[in-house]
């Protein structure tokens, strides 16, 4: 049976099947005995138990790492975080590359909805075990994409979240980088491709206003993905 668990120590909420609940809070490391439980109602956002993050003791020992206090960077939430990784594969080799990562590393890989009928799909990869409804069993593992290579196209290897693509493109040029591809939309998301001052390429991904804080701050978030 699936339930929502909220850590009484730091307020971190997670949703798991009872047999898959972690032994410690992913947010602060508190033991499972500190979890408050409530039924799963179809979405973690429908939870009724909320625990405010604790106030940090101003006199705490700064070298005591037994608990890491939350820091709220509200004006910068969602800006500058490496969110995804990208790896390419040669066209016609989708099944081979999928099998490699599934068999070698145990990744959970699915074709994205918009490319599932293609012979060279864009594949969404969870780099660890997931529950049947695609929620991660281990909150810290990363997601990424396998996508077909394109001739003479940039080949960035990771994705960075930004608040404003146009503003970031201006800063990229101002600080010695290059814009390799202007704003474009893929599967409902807005991206651009840039190069830093040393030639490293990356995607930038504009995070919409409707993206909730729980995707950014694991302690003050109101849900989990």
N, C-alpha and C positions, 0 to 999 in steps of 0.2 A: 504494500500500500504506500502510495506517495504522500509525503507530508512536507510542510514548510517548517524549517527550523531557523529560529532567530537566536543569535548569540547574545546572552544576557550581559556579557562583559563589554562587547564593542558595538552591538547592534547589527551585526552582519547577518543578512538573511540568505538562506540557500534552500533549494528544493531537491529532494532525493527520495528514492524508494528506501524503505526502512532498512533493507539489506545493504544499501550502498552509502549510508551516511558516514562521512569522514570522522575519524577519532578525535580530530581537533579542528577548531574554527579556522577557516582559511584566512580570516581577517586579522586575528590576534593570537591564534594558537591555543586558545582556551580549550579545555577538555569538553567532550560531548556532554558531560554532566551539566554544563552551563547552557545547553540549548533549550529554548522554549519551543514547544511543538504546537502545531495547529493543522487542521485538515487541508489538503490540496483542493482549491476551488477553481482549477482551470488556468490560473495565472498567478504568479508570485506577487503581482501588483494588487491582487485582491486580498492579501493577507491583512489580518486585523491586529496582530501583535507588532508593535513598534517599540524599539528601545533606543533612546537617544544616546549618541556616543558620549563616553565619559569626559568630564572636564579634566584637562591635564594638570597635574599638580605642579605649580610653578617652582616648587622646591625639589622636584624629583632629581635624582642623580642622572645627569645626561649620558653617563656611560652604562646605565642599566638598560640592557636590551631585552629584558624579559617581556616587555610590552612596548610595542611601537605605536605611539599616539598618532591619531589621525591629523593630517594637515589639510586644510581646505584652501585650495587655490582657485576660488570661484571664477575670477576673471579669465583664467587661462584653461579652464576645464575643456578637455577635448582638443587642445592645440599642442602639437609637437610630439604626441605619443606615437610610437611605432605600433601600429594596430594589426597589420597582417604581413605575410611574406608571400612572394610570388616566385614560382619556378616554371621554366618553359619545357616543352617537349616537342620533338619533331612530329610534324603532321603524319597521321597514319599510325602513330605509335601510342595511342591513348590507352589501349588495353595493357600494353606492355609496361608503361610507366605506372599505371594504376596498380597492377599486380606486384610490381617491384616494391612499392611503398606499403602495400597491404601485407605482403608476405614477409618482407624484411623487417619492417618496423611496427606492424600491427595497426597502421593508421585506418581510420574510418573515412572512406571517400565516397562522395556522391557527385553526380553531374548537377550543375546548376539548372534551374528550371528553364531558363531561356535557351540553353544549349543542349538539353538532354536528347534532342533528336539529331544532333550533329555527329558526324563521324569523328570530329575533333572537338570534343566538348571542353568547356571550362569546368574544372573539377574542384569542388570544395573539400578541403581536407581537415579533419580533426586529428591532431597528432597524439591522441590518447583515446582511451575508451569512452564511449558516450552511452547515455541511457536510450531506450527505444524512441523517445521523443526528441532526440538530438541534443539534450542538455548535457554538458560535460559532467562526468563523474568527478573529475579533478579540476577545480576552477582555474588552476594556474597554467594548464596546457594551452598551446597556441593553435590558432586556425590559420590556414593559408590556402593558396590556389595553385593548381597546376593548369597551365594554359598553353595552347599551341603557339609555337614560335612564329613570328611574322618577319618576312624578309625585309631587311633595311629598316627595321623598326627598333626603337629603344628597347632595352631588355632590363628594366629595373628589377631589383630583387626584394624590395619591401615597400610598405605603404605607411605613410605618416598622416595622421589626422591634422586638419587645420580648420580654423574657424571661417576663414575667408580665402578662397582660392585666388581671387584677383589681387588682394593685398599681399598674399604670399608670393605670387609671381613677381610683383614689383620688388619685394625685398630680395628675392632670389637674384635678380639682375643687379640690384644695388650693391649686394655683398659679394659679387664676383662669380655667381652661378649663371646657368643658362636655362631658358625655357625650351624644352624639346617638343612638348605638345601642349597646346592651349586647352582650356576647359573642354571636356567632353563628357557625355553621359553613357554609362554602361550599367544595364540591369537596374535602372532607377537611381543610381548614385553618380555624383559629379566628381570627376577626377581631372588631374593634369599631370604631366610628366616633367620633372626638372632634373637638372644636373648641378651638383655642388661645385665649389671652386676647384676641387681636385679631380673632377670628372666622374664621380660616383652618381649613378642614376637612381631615381626613386619616384614612386607615385606620391601625389598628395591627394587626400580625400577630404572633401568638405563635409563636415558633420552638420546635419540639419538641426534647427532649433528644437525639433520635436524629439531628438535623441535624448533619453533621460539620463540623469547624472549617474545612475547605477552602472552605466557602461564606462564611467570614467573613474569614480572614486569608490573603492570597494568597501569603505567603512560607512559613508553617509548615504550610500545608494538605497533605493527603495525596492530593488528587485535584483534578479540575477539572470544572466543569459547563459 
